[in-house]
Amino acid sequence: MKKKQAEGFGDTIKQFTDMTGISKMFENKDCGCDKRRRTLNEILPYKRK
């Protein structure tokens, strides 16, 4: 299985929270994590568009 390459800092934070189990605590709650991930990816992308 091939890992998806992180597009920005938001993806890196998500990978970290998944690996440490932090994301499991908020699994059934709408905490706004996806919106924050997208916003961080837009602000701090790894590749310029």
C-alpha positions in Angstrom: 0.0 0.0 0.0 1.4 3.4 -1.1 1.1 6.4 1.3 -0.4 9.5 -0.1 2.2 12.3 -0.3 1.4 15.2 2.0 0.4 18.3 0.1 1.0 20.7 2.9 1.4 21.1 6.7 -2.2 20.2 7.4 -1.6 16.7 5.9 1.5 16.3 8.1 -0.5 17.2 11.2 -3.2 14.7 10.2 -0.6 11.9 9.7 0.8 12.7 13.1 -2.5 12.6 14.9 -3.4 9.4 13.1 -0.2 7.7 14.1 -0.4 8.8 17.8 -4.1 7.9 18.2 -5.2 11.5 18.9 -7.6 11.4 16.0 -9.4 8.4 17.4 -10.6 10.5 20.4 -12.5 12.8 18.0 -13.7 10.0 15.6 -17.4 10.5 16.0 -17.3 14.3 16.5 -17.4 17.2 14.1 -14.3 19.0 15.4 -13.5 20.9 12.2 -10.3 18.9 11.6 -10.8 18.6 7.8 -11.4 22.3 7.4 -8.3 23.1 9.5 -6.3 20.6 7.4 -7.4 22.2 4.1 -6.7 25.7 5.5 -3.2 24.7 6.7 -2.5 23.1 3.3 -3.5 26.3 1.5 -1.4 28.5 3.8 1.6 26.2 4.0 1.8 24.1 0.9 4.9 21.9 0.2 4.8 22.6 -3.5 4.1 26.0 -5.1 1.2 26.1 -7.5 
